[in-house]
Amino acid sequence: MINGARPRANASPPMPIFTALFWQAALTAALLLPLAERFEGFAADWQAELMLAILWLAVVVSVLAYALMFRLIRTRAATRVSALQYFVPPTTMIIARLVFGEVLSVNGMAGLLVTSAGFWLMARGARREVASC
């Protein structure tokens, strides 16, 4: 066995994921806040739309998305969880249609159809696998 592959006897336990995410966000803020001050002077139009967007990004897209992903990883097969990542662009496309009124393009609809067909095939194969056991 290669020495690097073995855990060290005095190795510390891994950092909890939400602690690591906190430190990542803190470091990013520390690096980007001076740039925001220098180039933009922290100029923002603090209205309800901006506050809702910040709340959406900070809570839903960051914390809840990570929590859901880790919950799914604990309860489902990794291939099924990773397949859900393919639904991010079509979901974004649908949200953009509902929230911003963007037009659904033919290419976008084709992508949604292909993604849905692939997910359906994967789910069908998983059901057959369970039934044969």
Order of alpha helices (4+ residues) and beta strands (2+ residues): alpha-alpha-alpha-alpha-alpha-alpha
